[in-house]
Amino acid sequence: MTSANDETESCCQSGVVSSCSVESIISIDERGQMVLPKEIREKAKIRPGDKLAVLSLEKDGMVCCLSLIKVEELEKMVKSRLGPVMNEAFSR
């Protein structure tokens, strides 16, 4: 059963993610490119033309972690966080 908020909430919001795992080890080629294995693309429903945002975490001035997130999911996260703030700001 899904709630009305399922369409507007990102799967990456805190408390929503149920697991974290290493899906694959990939290599970067000499041009800086990488390939996401077919199994991961299928599992994540990533299709040709989809856009992914690259998020980075820094520690002591060095990037220590990179994450990929579908742009649609990032938009949902931003709207869920900023939407209420913007609504309040414009309702005054």
DSSP file (Angstrom, degrees, kcal/mol; ACC not computed):
  #  RESIDUE AA STRUCTURE BP1 BP2  ACC     N-H-->O    O-->H-N    N-H-->O    O-->H-N    TCO  KAPPA ALPHA  PHI   PSI    X-CA   Y-CA   Z-CA
    1    1 A M              0   0    0      0, 0.0     2,-0.3     0, 0.0     0, 0.0   0.000 360.0 360.0 360.0 134.3    0.0    0.0    0.0
    2    2 A T        -     0   0    0      2,-0.0     2,-0.2     3,-0.0     0, 0.0  -0.827 360.0-134.3-112.4 150.9    1.4    3.4   -0.9
    3    3 A S    >   -     0   0    0     -2,-0.3     3,-1.2     1,-0.1     4,-0.3  -0.497  29.3-106.2 -95.7 170.0    0.6    6.8    0.6
    4    4 A A  G >  S+     0   0    0      1,-0.3     3,-0.6    -2,-0.2     4,-0.3   0.775 119.3  58.2 -64.8 -27.0   -0.2   10.0   -1.2
    5    5 A N  G >> S+     0   0    0      1,-0.2     4,-2.0     2,-0.2     3,-1.1   0.614  80.2  87.9 -80.1 -11.9    3.3   11.3   -0.3
    6    6 A D  G <4 S+     0   0    0     -3,-1.2    -1,-0.2     1,-0.3    -2,-0.1   0.833  87.8  51.4 -57.2 -33.4    5.1    8.4   -2.0
    7    7 A E  G <4 S+     0   0    0     -3,-0.6    -1,-0.3    -4,-0.3    -2,-0.2   0.746 117.5  37.4 -75.5 -23.5    5.1   10.4   -5.3
    8    8 A T  T <4 S+     0   0    0     -3,-1.1     2,-0.4    -4,-0.3    -2,-0.2   0.581 100.2  84.4-106.1 -11.8    6.6   13.5   -3.8
    9    9 A E  S  < S-     0   0    0     -4,-2.0     2,-0.2    70,-0.1    68,-0.1  -0.745  74.9-127.5 -94.7 138.9    9.0   12.0   -1.3
   10   10 A S    >   -     0   0    0     -2,-0.4     3,-1.1    66,-0.2    -2,-0.1  -0.516  12.2-131.2 -77.8 149.1   12.5   11.0   -2.3
   11   11 A C  T 3  S+     0   0    0      1,-0.2    -1,-0.1    -2,-0.2    -2,-0.0   0.610 104.9  63.6 -73.0 -10.0   13.7    7.5   -1.5
   12   12 A C  T 3  S+     0   0    0     61,-0.1    -1,-0.2     4,-0.1     3,-0.1   0.299  71.7 122.5 -99.1   8.6   16.9    9.1   -0.2
   13   13 A Q  S X> S-     0   0    0     -3,-1.1     3,-2.3     1,-0.1     4,-0.8  -0.406  78.0 -85.3 -70.5 149.6   15.3   11.0    2.7
   14   14 A S  T 34 S+     0   0    0      1,-0.3    -1,-0.1     2,-0.2    -2,-0.0  -0.235 115.6  19.6 -57.3 138.9   16.7   10.2    6.1
   15   15 A G  T 34 S+     0   0    0      2,-0.1    -1,-0.3    -3,-0.1    -2,-0.1   0.319 108.8  82.7  85.8  -8.5   15.0    7.3    7.7
   16   16 A V  T <4  +     0   0    0     -3,-2.3     2,-0.3    -6,-0.0    -2,-0.2   0.794  64.5  89.1 -97.4 -33.5   13.7    6.0    4.4
   17   17 A V     <  -     0   0    0     -4,-0.8    -2,-0.1     1,-0.1     3,-0.1  -0.494  54.4-170.3 -71.3 128.7   16.7    4.1    3.1
   18   18 A S        +     0   0    0     -2,-0.3     2,-0.3     1,-0.2    -1,-0.1   0.676  61.1   8.2 -97.3 -18.5   16.6    0.5    4.4
   19   19 A S        -     0   0    0      2,-0.0     2,-0.4     0, 0.0    -1,-0.2  -0.994  49.9-153.0-157.8 161.9   20.1   -0.7    3.4
   20   20 A C        +     0   0    0     -2,-0.3     2,-0.3    -3,-0.1    -3,-0.0  -0.993  28.2 160.6-137.5 129.4   23.5    0.2    2.0
   21   21 A S        -     0   0    0     -2,-0.4     2,-0.8     0, 0.0    -2,-0.0  -0.982  46.0-104.4-148.4 158.2   25.7   -2.2    0.1
   22   22 A V        +     0   0    0     -2,-0.3     3,-0.1     1,-0.2    -2,-0.0  -0.770  35.8 179.2 -81.6 115.1   28.6   -2.4   -2.3
   23   23 A E        -     0   0    0     -2,-0.8     2,-0.3     1,-0.3    -1,-0.2   0.820  59.3 -20.7 -87.4 -34.3   26.9   -3.2   -5.6
   24   24 A S        -     0   0    0      2,-0.0     2,-0.5    16,-0.0    -1,-0.3  -0.984  51.8-121.6-167.5 159.0   30.0   -3.3   -7.8
   25   25 A I        -     0   0    0     -2,-0.3     2,-0.3    -3,-0.1    -3,-0.0  -0.975  37.6-174.9-109.9 125.9   33.6   -2.2   -8.2
   26   26 A I        -     0   0    0     -2,-0.5     2,-0.3    11,-0.0    10,-0.1  -0.828  15.4-134.0-121.9 160.7   34.2   -0.2  -11.3
   27   27 A S        -     0   0    0     -2,-0.3     2,-0.5     8,-0.2     8,-0.5  -0.809  10.8-133.3-112.3 153.3   37.2    1.3  -13.0
   28   28 A I        -     0   0    0     -2,-0.3     6,-0.2     6,-0.1     2,-0.0  -0.909  26.4-139.7-102.7 129.7   37.8    4.7  -14.5
   29   29 A D    >   -     0   0    0      4,-2.9     3,-2.3    -2,-0.5    -1,-0.0  -0.225  33.8 -88.6 -83.8 179.6   39.4    4.7  -17.9
   30   30 A E  T 3  S+     0   0    0      1,-0.3    -1,-0.1     2,-0.1    -2,-0.0   0.685 128.3  54.4 -63.9 -18.5   42.1    7.0  -19.2
   31   31 A R  T 3  S-     0   0    0      2,-0.1    -1,-0.3     0, 0.0     3,-0.1   0.388 121.0-106.8 -92.9   2.5   39.5    9.5  -20.4
   32   32 A G  S <  S+     0   0    0     -3,-2.3     2,-0.2     1,-0.3    -2,-0.1   0.613  76.6 135.0  84.4  12.6   37.9    9.6  -16.9
   33   33 A Q        -     0   0    0      2,-0.0    -4,-2.9     0, 0.0     2,-0.3  -0.624  33.1-170.4 -96.8 154.9   34.9    7.6  -18.0
   34   34 A M        -     0   0    0     -2,-0.2     2,-0.5    -6,-0.2    -6,-0.1  -0.937  15.7-133.6-137.3 161.0   33.2    4.7  -16.1
   35   35 A V        -     0   0    0     -8,-0.5    -8,-0.2    -2,-0.3     3,-0.0  -0.969  10.6-142.2-119.3 128.3   30.6    2.1  -17.0
   36   36 A L        -     0   0    0     -2,-0.5     5,-0.1   -10,-0.1   -10,-0.0  -0.791  36.7-111.5 -83.5 124.4   27.7    1.2  -14.7
   37   37 A P    >>  -     0   0    0      0, 0.0     4,-2.3     0, 0.0     3,-0.6  -0.185  21.1-116.4 -57.4 148.5   27.2   -2.5  -15.0
   38   38 A K  H 3> S+     0   0    0      1,-0.2     4,-2.8     2,-0.2     5,-0.2   0.863 113.4  57.4 -53.6 -42.1   23.9   -3.6  -16.7
   39   39 A E  H 3> S+     0   0    0      1,-0.2     4,-2.3     2,-0.2    -1,-0.2   0.888 109.1  45.3 -60.4 -39.7   22.7   -5.3  -13.6
   40   40 A I  H <> S+     0   0    0     -3,-0.6     4,-2.6     2,-0.2    -1,-0.2   0.919 112.0  51.3 -70.4 -43.4   22.9   -2.1  -11.6
   41   41 A R  H  <>S+     0   0    0     -4,-2.3     5,-2.8     1,-0.2     4,-0.4   0.913 113.4  45.9 -59.2 -42.3   21.3    0.0  -14.4
   42   42 A E  H ><5S+     0   0    0     -4,-2.8     3,-0.9     3,-0.2    -2,-0.2   0.935 113.2  48.3 -65.9 -46.3   18.4   -2.4  -14.5
   43   43 A K  H 3<5S+     0   0    0     -4,-2.3    -2,-0.2     1,-0.3    -1,-0.2   0.874 118.0  41.3 -61.7 -38.5   18.0   -2.6  -10.7
   44   44 A A  T 3<5S-     0   0    0     -4,-2.6    -1,-0.3    -5,-0.1    -2,-0.2   0.428 109.0-125.1 -89.5   0.2   18.1    1.2  -10.5
   45   45 A K  T < 5 +     0   0    0     -3,-0.9     2,-0.6    -4,-0.4    -3,-0.2   0.903  49.2 166.0  54.7  44.7   15.9    1.6  -13.6
   46   46 A I      < -     0   0    0     -5,-2.8    -1,-0.2    -6,-0.2    -2,-0.1  -0.829  12.8-173.0 -92.6 123.7   18.5    3.9  -15.2
   47   47 A R    >   -     0   0    0     -2,-0.6     3,-2.3    -3,-0.1    -5,-0.0  -0.746  36.8 -77.4-114.5 159.2   17.8    4.2  -18.9
   48   48 A P  T 3  S+     0   0    0      0, 0.0     3,-0.1     0, 0.0    -1,-0.1  -0.332 120.7  25.5 -54.3 134.4   19.7    5.9  -21.8
   49   49 A G  T 3  S+     0   0    0      1,-0.3    -3,-0.0    -3,-0.0     0, 0.0   0.204  88.3 134.4  92.9 -15.2   19.3    9.7  -21.5
   50   50 A D    <   -     0   0    0     -3,-2.3     2,-0.4     1,-0.1    -1,-0.3  -0.324  51.0-132.2 -63.1 150.9   18.6    9.7  -17.8
   51   51 A K        -     0   0    0     -3,-0.1    20,-2.2     2,-0.0     2,-0.4  -0.899  18.9-166.4-110.1 137.1   20.4   12.3  -15.8
   52   52 A L  E     -A   70   0A   0     -2,-0.4     2,-0.4    18,-0.2    18,-0.2  -0.964  13.0-140.3-121.1 138.1   22.4   11.6  -12.6
   53   53 A A  E     -A   69   0A   0     16,-3.3    16,-2.0    -2,-0.4     2,-0.6  -0.784  14.3-139.2 -93.4 140.8   23.7   14.1  -10.2
   54   54 A V  E     -A   68   0A   0     -2,-0.4     2,-0.4    14,-0.2    14,-0.2  -0.905  20.1-168.2-101.8 118.6   27.1   13.5   -8.6
   55   55 A L  E     -A   67   0A   0     12,-3.0    12,-2.6    -2,-0.6     2,-0.4  -0.848   3.0-160.9-105.9 142.5   27.2   14.4   -4.9
   56   56 A S  E     -A   66   0A   0     -2,-0.4     2,-0.4    10,-0.2    10,-0.2  -0.945   9.9-154.9-126.1 147.8   30.4   14.6   -3.0
   57   57 A L  E     -A   65   0A   0      8,-2.3     7,-2.7    -2,-0.4     8,-1.4  -0.961  16.7-154.4-115.2 136.3   31.3   14.4    0.7
   58   58 A E  E     -A   63   0A   0     -2,-0.4     2,-0.4     5,-0.3     5,-0.2  -0.866  13.1-176.4-114.3 146.8   34.5   16.1    1.9
   59   59 A K  E >  S-A   62   0A   0      3,-2.8     3,-1.7    -2,-0.4    -2,-0.0  -0.978  78.0  -9.1-139.1 125.8   36.7   15.4    4.9
   60   60 A D  T 3  S-     0   0    0     -2,-0.4     3,-0.1     1,-0.3    -1,-0.1   0.856 130.2 -55.0  55.0  38.4   39.7   17.5    5.8
   61   61 A G  T 3  S+     0   0    0      1,-0.2     2,-0.4     0, 0.0    -1,-0.3   0.485 118.2 105.9  78.4   3.1   39.4   19.3    2.4
   62   62 A M  E <  S-A   59   0A   0     -3,-1.7    -3,-2.8     0, 0.0     2,-0.4  -0.932  76.5-115.7-117.6 139.2   39.5   16.1    0.4
   63   63 A V  E     +A   58   0A   0     -2,-0.4    -5,-0.3    -5,-0.2     3,-0.1  -0.598  38.5 169.1 -70.1 123.4   36.6   14.4   -1.4
   64   64 A C  E     +     0   0A   0     -7,-2.7     2,-0.3    -2,-0.4    -6,-0.2   0.565  59.5  31.2-112.4 -14.3   36.2   11.0    0.3
   65   65 A C  E     -A   57   0A   0     -8,-1.4    -8,-2.3     2,-0.0     2,-0.4  -0.988  55.9-167.1-150.3 134.7   32.8    9.8   -1.1
   66   66 A L  E     -A   56   0A   0     -2,-0.3     2,-0.4   -10,-0.2   -10,-0.2  -0.969  11.7-174.2-119.6 139.3   30.9   10.2   -4.3
   67   67 A S  E     -A   55   0A   0    -12,-2.6   -12,-3.0    -2,-0.4     2,-0.4  -0.972  15.2-143.3-131.1 147.3   27.3    9.3   -4.8
   68   68 A L  E     +A   54   0A   0     -2,-0.4     2,-0.4   -14,-0.2   -14,-0.2  -0.909  21.2 176.6-107.5 138.3   25.0    9.2   -7.8
   69   69 A I  E     -A   53   0A   0    -16,-2.0   -16,-3.3    -2,-0.4     2,-0.0  -0.998  36.1-106.8-140.8 138.0   21.4   10.2   -7.5
   70   70 A K  E >>  -A   52   0A   0     -2,-0.4     4,-2.2   -18,-0.2     3,-0.5  -0.382  28.6-127.2 -61.0 138.2   18.7   10.4  -10.2
   71   71 A V  H 3> S+     0   0    0    -20,-2.2     4,-2.6     1,-0.3     5,-0.2   0.863 109.9  57.4 -57.1 -37.0   18.0   14.0  -10.9
   72   72 A E  H 3> S+     0   0    0    -21,-0.3     4,-1.9     1,-0.2    -1,-0.3   0.888 107.2  47.6 -62.2 -38.5   14.3   13.3  -10.4
   73   73 A E  H <> S+     0   0    0     -3,-0.5     4,-2.3     2,-0.2    -1,-0.2   0.891 110.6  51.4 -69.0 -39.3   15.0   12.1   -6.9
   74   74 A L  H  X S+     0   0    0     -4,-2.2     4,-2.5     1,-0.2    -2,-0.2   0.907 108.5  52.0 -63.1 -41.4   17.2   15.1   -6.1
   75   75 A E  H  X S+     0   0    0     -4,-2.6     4,-2.8     1,-0.2    -1,-0.2   0.906 108.9  50.4 -60.9 -41.8   14.3   17.4   -7.3
   76   76 A K  H  X S+     0   0    0     -4,-1.9     4,-2.5     2,-0.2    -1,-0.2   0.909 110.4  50.0 -62.0 -42.3   11.9   15.6   -4.9
   77   77 A M  H  X S+     0   0    0     -4,-2.3     4,-1.6     2,-0.2    -2,-0.2   0.930 112.9  45.8 -62.8 -44.9   14.4   16.1   -2.1
   78   78 A V  H  X S+     0   0    0     -4,-2.5     4,-3.5     1,-0.2     5,-0.5   0.930 114.1  48.2 -64.3 -45.9   14.8   19.8   -2.8
   79   79 A K  H  X S+     0   0    0     -4,-2.8     4,-2.1     1,-0.2    -1,-0.2   0.888 110.4  51.5 -63.3 -38.9   11.1   20.3   -3.2
   80   80 A S  H  < S+     0   0    0     -4,-2.5    -1,-0.2    -5,-0.2    -2,-0.2   0.836 119.4  36.5 -69.0 -30.4   10.2   18.5    0.0
   81   81 A R  H  X S+     0   0    0     -4,-1.6     4,-0.5    -5,-0.2    -2,-0.2   0.897 128.9  30.7 -86.0 -45.3   12.8   20.6    2.0
   82   82 A L  H  X S+     0   0    0     -4,-3.5     4,-3.1    -5,-0.2     5,-0.3   0.745 103.0  76.6 -88.9 -24.8   12.4   24.0    0.3
   83   83 A G  H  X S+     0   0    0     -4,-2.1     4,-2.8    -5,-0.5     5,-0.2   0.931  98.2  43.7 -53.1 -53.8    8.7   23.7   -0.6
   84   84 A P  H  > S+     0   0    0      0, 0.0     4,-2.1     0, 0.0    -1,-0.2   0.878 115.2  50.2 -61.1 -37.1    7.3   24.4    2.9
   85   85 A V  H  X S+     0   0    0     -4,-0.5     4,-2.3     2,-0.2    -2,-0.2   0.932 113.0  45.6 -65.8 -45.4    9.9   27.2    3.4
   86   86 A M  H  X S+     0   0    0     -4,-3.1     4,-2.4     2,-0.2     5,-0.2   0.904 111.4  52.4 -65.7 -41.7    9.0   28.9    0.1
   87   87 A N  H  X S+     0   0    0     -4,-2.8     4,-1.1    -5,-0.3    -1,-0.2   0.912 111.8  46.5 -59.8 -43.0    5.2   28.5    0.8
   88   88 A E  H  < S+     0   0    0     -4,-2.1     4,-0.4    -5,-0.2     3,-0.3   0.909 111.7  51.2 -66.5 -41.6    5.6   30.1    4.2
   89   89 A A  H >< S+     0   0    0     -4,-2.3     3,-0.6     1,-0.2    -2,-0.2   0.886 114.7  42.2 -63.8 -39.9    7.8   32.9    2.8
   90   90 A F  H 3< S+     0   0    0     -4,-2.4    -1,-0.2     1,-0.2    -2,-0.2   0.612 103.5  66.5 -85.6 -11.5    5.3   33.8    0.0
   91   91 A S  T 3<        0   0    0     -4,-1.1    -1,-0.2    -3,-0.3    -2,-0.2   0.536 360.0 360.0 -84.5  -5.2    2.2   33.5    2.2
   92   92 A R    <         0   0    0     -3,-0.6    -1,-0.2    -4,-0.4    -2,-0.1   0.450 360.0 360.0 -85.1 360.0    3.2   36.5    4.2
